[in-house]
């Protein structure tokens, strides 16, 4: 009985932590998530949370592993606030590749930022897709909450390769990190996230104690 209560409380704790991770991440992808297996020619609905009210470019990235992805040249425009977009998986994709989506959007300061979906695979493609040459411009790296990696850069810059996060399984296997935004924004973001995790840390002991008493 005690074990069941304890396990339930731990699950609840992890769920709360996952919600905190999602709250502030623009374009947090809920589908496709990491390790999703798609089929070439398949019609899917791309879904995300925390979309901004602007037109956003979504690029398809490809690579041999999740730490080194480059643009394929395939991209499309979505309405950021809609939260979803119907998309047909291209039939020309290489079935041996690893893929991810890159969201290119503008932050409140007018700078270009990048967020990513989890890495996924595509079966049944007709062959290798030709990747577009990667830009040589460098960007500073910033960290984001579990699930969506975000890169800050000027509107004329983009990462030469884009690491895809571990994905957002059920809204929470997540994107790995990249670079530093402006100092003031960083401090504010760190303070907000710190307060959230402090709240979680304060609640966790009480939940565990309650489980042990039960």
C-alpha positions in Angstrom: 0.0 0.0 0.0 2.8 2.4 1.0 4.7 1.6 -2.2 1.6 2.2 -4.3 1.0 5.6 -2.8 4.7 6.5 -3.0 4.8 5.5 -6.7 1.7 7.6 -7.4 3.2 10.7 -5.8 6.5 10.3 -7.7 4.6 10.1 -10.9 2.7 13.2 -10.0 5.9 15.0 -9.1 7.5 14.1 -12.5 4.3 15.3 -14.3 4.5 18.7 -12.5 8.1 19.0 -13.4 7.3 18.3 -17.1 4.6 21.0 -17.1 7.1 23.5 -15.8 9.5 22.6 -18.5 6.8 23.2 -21.2 5.4 26.5 -19.9 8.0 28.9 -21.2 9.3 27.2 -24.2 8.1 28.7 -27.5 7.1 26.2 -30.1 7.4 23.2 -27.8 6.6 20.3 -30.2 4.2 17.7 -29.0 4.1 15.8 -32.4 6.3 14.5 -33.8 8.3 13.7 -30.7 11.6 11.9 -30.4 11.8 8.4 -31.8 8.5 8.9 -33.8 8.5 6.6 -36.9 6.9 8.3 -39.9 6.2 6.9 -43.4 7.2 8.7 -46.6 4.0 10.2 -48.1 2.2 10.0 -44.8 -0.2 12.9 -43.9 0.4 14.1 -40.4 -0.5 17.0 -38.2 2.5 18.8 -36.6 1.5 20.1 -33.2 3.2 22.5 -30.8 2.6 24.5 -27.6 3.3 28.1 -26.8 3.2 29.3 -30.4 3.7 33.0 -31.0 1.3 35.1 -33.0 3.4 35.5 -36.1 4.3 33.6 -39.3 7.0 31.1 -38.6 9.3 29.2 -41.0 9.6 25.5 -40.3 12.6 23.7 -41.8 13.2 20.0 -42.1 16.6 19.1 -40.9 18.5 15.9 -41.7 21.7 14.1 -40.5 23.2 10.8 -39.5 22.7 11.5 -35.8 20.8 13.8 -33.5 23.8 16.0 -32.7 24.6 17.1 -36.3 21.6 18.0 -38.4 21.6 20.3 -41.4 18.8 21.9 -43.5 17.4 19.7 -46.3 16.1 22.7 -48.3 12.5 21.6 -47.5 10.7 24.3 -45.5 7.2 25.8 -45.1 5.4 28.6 -43.3 2.9 28.2 -40.5 0.8 30.5 -38.4 2.6 30.3 -35.0 -0.6 30.9 -32.9 -2.5 28.0 -34.6 -0.7 25.3 -32.7 -0.8 22.8 -35.6 -0.1 22.3 -39.3 -1.1 19.6 -41.7 2.0 18.3 -43.5 2.7 15.5 -46.0 6.0 13.7 -45.3 8.1 14.1 -48.5 8.6 10.8 -50.4 12.1 11.8 -51.4 13.6 11.4 -48.0 16.4 9.0 -47.2 15.1 6.2 -44.9 18.5 5.9 -43.3 18.5 9.5 -42.1 17.5 11.1 -38.8 15.2 14.2 -39.1 13.9 17.0 -36.9 11.9 20.2 -37.4 13.4 23.6 -36.8 11.1 26.6 -36.0 12.5 30.0 -37.0 10.7 32.8 -35.2 11.3 36.3 -33.9 11.5 37.1 -30.2 10.2 40.2 -28.4 13.4 42.0 -29.0 13.2 41.4 -32.8 16.0 38.8 -32.9 15.7 35.5 -34.7 15.6 32.4 -32.5 15.4 28.7 -33.3 13.5 25.8 -31.5 13.5 22.2 -32.5 11.3 19.1 -32.4 12.5 15.8 -31.2 14.4 13.7 -33.8 12.3 11.2 -35.8 12.8 8.7 -38.7 11.1 8.3 -42.0 10.6 4.9 -43.6 9.8 4.1 -47.2 11.6 7.1 -48.8 12.9 7.0 -52.3 16.5 7.9 -51.5 18.9 10.4 -50.0 17.7 14.0 -49.8 20.2 16.6 -50.7 21.0 18.8 -47.8 21.4 22.5 -48.3 24.9 23.9 -47.6 25.2 24.9 -43.9 25.9 28.5 -43.1 29.2 29.3 -41.6 27.9 32.0 -39.3 28.4 31.2 -35.6 25.9 31.7 -32.9 26.1 32.0 -29.1 24.6 29.0 -27.2 21.8 29.2 -24.8 20.0 26.6 -22.7 16.3 25.9 -22.6 14.1 23.8 -20.4 13.8 20.1 -21.0 12.3 19.6 -24.4 13.0 22.4 -26.9 16.5 23.6 -27.8 16.6 27.3 -28.6 19.3 29.2 -30.4 19.5 33.0 -30.4 20.9 34.8 -33.4 20.4 37.9 -35.5 17.9 37.6 -38.3 20.7 37.1 -40.8 22.3 34.2 -38.9 21.5 30.6 -38.4 23.3 27.6 -36.8 25.7 25.7 -39.1 24.3 22.5 -37.7 21.3 22.0 -35.4 21.4 19.5 -32.6 18.0 17.9 -32.1 16.9 17.3 -28.6 16.1 14.0 -27.1 12.5 14.9 -27.9 9.4 15.6 -26.0 7.9 12.3 -25.2 4.2 12.9 -24.3 5.1 16.4 -23.9 8.4 15.6 -22.3 11.4 13.9 -23.8 13.2 17.0 -24.7 15.4 19.0 -26.9 19.0 19.5 -25.9 20.6 22.8 -25.6 22.4 25.5 -27.4 23.3 29.1 -26.6 23.0 32.3 -24.5 20.4 35.0 -25.2 20.8 38.6 -23.9 22.0 38.8 -20.3 18.9 40.5 -19.0 16.6 37.9 -20.6 18.8 35.1 -19.3 18.7 36.4 -15.7 14.9 36.9 -15.8 14.4 33.4 -17.3 16.7 31.8 -14.8 14.9 33.5 -11.9 11.5 32.3 -13.1 12.7 28.8 -13.6 14.5 28.8 -10.3 11.4 29.8 -8.5 9.4 27.1 -10.2 11.9 24.3 -9.4 12.2 25.6 -5.8 8.4 25.2 -5.5 8.7 21.6 -6.8 11.5 20.9 -4.4 9.5 22.2 -1.4 6.5 20.1 -2.4 8.3 16.8 -3.0 9.4 16.1 0.6 5.9 16.7 1.9 4.5 14.3 -0.7 7.1 11.6 0.1 6.5 12.0 3.9 2.8 11.6 3.3 3.4 8.4 1.4 5.5 6.9 4.2 3.0 7.8 6.9 0.2 6.2 4.9 
